[in-house]
């Protein structure tokens, strides 16, 4: 009996302890449903307080914080060398317009004005052109006169040959009648003896005509050079070898009182050292034009790296970081090594030529040349270095949610090799994903607090960050 009472007393005390524990936990033995409800509330509160890697960024917030995006690219980061340089105009991009004759200038364009091929640039009123027209008139008249001399020589020779045929026919008839005409035979001999002289005169006339024609052609080409046009524009009939119209010939150059200088190629007017209606001498520069898109990129590489470059090597020109540049707007092309190195700077010139240049490219603008030194390395997913920020001991970046463009996802960066501007991302992204480039620092501050990540939240249009939802 004593043993049974002792066991009963121990069970009673254990029941009191269990009841006390349940009361402390907020549970009641007589309300099982309440017990489950309390557990659900605790789980919801715990989930609400759990940290998240998502941040809401509606359009107004993106505008206020200056948030911009860049796409993940596939590029050979490991095999890239970046060299600073600047864009330069190619030698053929600039065209100078000098005057070949002294005279007065009347400008038809202004500085920085775009011009197209064939559009008029300026008028030249020159006394030298009037003198040149006089020489052309004399040369043209000489050619007309030589044409008449040639026609006379041909007529004389043909007339002599016809007379010979006629006399020979008459003498043959007299011979059939057994009659002889001594006087007619003498005339025939004289005609026959005159043939060599007439042929020589015809040859001389042809030489004179050819010389006159060549002299006129030289004068015409000279005038075309002075006028800045082709010879066909000054005299389109000169190409006709028949010259049947030579007597009534009135070439267009006879009506030109002043010269019109036209653009030889598309471009933009750059320099105008001559004032309007000013007087110029032979050889003076009136204006020049440039083609802004005809550019080459000039970089200076270290001589110690010369073994890494070769002619026709694939490379691209990329814009400098920062500003309003579109990082995806770059120029693909090939490089050419300079023929000489710089002994003082210990560098060698590298020129990059591309079929088309970026929209932002201008002569004098600085950029970077990315040379792919080893084409065997496979491209990898890469993002700009400036899209990655350090948060304590970690490096993070923000990827735009593909399903919701108004949400970005914070990702702990799993990075690989870097070329100084682009860095390999080994996980967490795919090619074509949008990565936050501008405004990444405020996002990092919003998602981090004293080294511990905050709960998810949202930005207000004024740029302030608030944890949780608006209804809390």
Secondary structure, DSSP 8 states (H G I E B T S, - for coil): -HHHHHHHHHHHHHHHHHHHHHHHTT--TT-HHHHHHHHHHHHHHHHHHS--SEEE--HHHHHHHT--EEE-EEE-GGGEEEEEEEEEE-GGGEEEEE-SS-EEEEE---TT-EE-TT-EEEEEE-HHHHHHHHHHHHHHHHHHHHHHHHHHHHHHHHHHHHHHHHHHHHHHHHHHTT---HHHHHHHHHHHHHHHHHHHHHHHHHHHHHHHHHHHHHHHHHHHHHHTS-HHHH-GGGG-SS-TTGGG---GGGG-SSEEEE-SS-EEEEE--S-TT-EE-TT-EEEEEE-TT-EEEEEEEEGGGGGG--TT-EEEEE--SSTT--TT--EEEEEEEEEEEETTTTEEEEEEEESS--TT--TT-EEEEEEES-TTS--EEEEEGGG-EEETTEEEEEEE-TT-TTEEEEEE--EEEE-SSEEEE-SS--TT-EEE-TTHHHHHHHT-BTTB----EEE-TTS-EEES-TT-
